[in-house]
Amino acid sequence: MAPWIPLDAENVIYAGDIVAIIDWTQGKASRANRELVGYARAHGFLTEDGSEPRSLVITKDRVFLLRASQKSVRKKLDRT
């Protein structure tokens, strides 16, 4: 059983639902990543914390642009 991971103050996700964790500072250069974020935003399943995003977390049913770095999110996942 995979544990729950706090992404930020408002979002907690089930670790088993994580599909990918991407460094957004590098990943935003990818057209596919930008299209995914645009699609998620247009269809209401993108969560943004309102700051300059540093990581992109993709789950089975949501996409998160987070202020936390990819390394920070991976550490939280590794602690479980």
Wavefront OBJ file of the C-alpha trace (Angstrom):
o trace
v 0.000 0.000 0.000
v 1.489 3.324 -1.064
v 1.292 6.225 1.402
v 0.011 9.725 0.971
v 2.427 12.477 -0.114
v 1.896 16.175 0.742
v 2.705 18.228 -2.359
v 2.051 21.576 -0.708
v -0.139 23.075 2.017
v -3.353 22.244 0.140
v -2.657 19.119 -1.902
v -2.011 15.600 -0.697
v -1.867 12.742 -3.184
v -1.613 8.991 -3.065
v 1.963 8.016 -3.973
v 0.713 5.132 -6.110
v -1.090 7.601 -8.388
v 2.113 9.411 -9.427
v 2.962 8.842 -13.078
v 5.861 11.312 -13.430
v 7.766 14.048 -11.607
v 9.440 16.478 -14.018
v 11.823 19.373 -13.451
v 9.679 22.122 -14.962
v 12.602 24.548 -15.356
v 13.919 22.103 -17.977
v 10.658 20.385 -18.929
v 8.876 23.527 -20.080
v 11.150 23.505 -23.131
v 9.328 20.381 -24.327
v 6.389 21.088 -26.608
v 4.634 17.925 -25.378
v 4.900 19.045 -21.745
v 3.560 22.514 -22.559
v 0.675 20.983 -24.511
v -0.137 18.656 -21.611
v -0.237 21.595 -19.197
v -2.374 23.629 -21.606
v -4.798 20.743 -22.068
v -4.999 20.138 -18.309
v -5.623 23.854 -17.701
v -8.334 24.043 -20.388
v -10.112 20.952 -19.054
v -9.923 21.788 -15.352
v -7.511 19.172 -14.056
v -4.449 21.392 -13.603
v -3.580 22.564 -10.094
v -1.190 25.511 -9.802
v -0.003 27.068 -6.573
v 0.225 30.535 -8.151
v 3.987 30.971 -8.026
v 6.821 30.355 -10.475
v 6.603 26.571 -10.951
v 9.705 24.434 -10.523
v 8.192 20.978 -10.914
v 5.455 19.224 -12.830
v 3.800 16.275 -11.107
v 1.550 14.095 -13.231
v -0.875 11.716 -11.547
v -3.538 9.410 -12.923
v -6.180 12.142 -12.860
v -4.481 15.524 -12.160
v -1.513 17.608 -13.207
v 0.266 19.827 -10.667
v 2.607 22.754 -11.332
v 4.405 23.304 -8.037
v 6.794 25.776 -6.464
v 8.691 22.839 -4.906
v 11.612 21.473 -6.890
v 11.583 18.054 -8.514
v 14.264 16.984 -6.043
v 12.116 18.054 -3.080
v 9.067 16.144 -4.344
v 11.193 13.029 -5.002
v 12.596 13.221 -1.452
v 9.069 13.213 -0.052
v 8.280 10.174 -2.187
v 11.480 8.387 -1.143
v 10.688 8.889 2.563
v 7.593 6.747 2.236
l 1 2 3 4 5 6 7 8 9 10 11 12 13 14 15 16 17 18 19 20 21 22 23 24 25 26 27 28 29 30 31 32 33 34 35 36 37 38 39 40 41 42 43 44 45 46 47 48 49 50 51 52 53 54 55 56 57 58 59 60 61 62 63 64 65 66 67 68 69 70 71 72 73 74 75 76 77 78 79 80
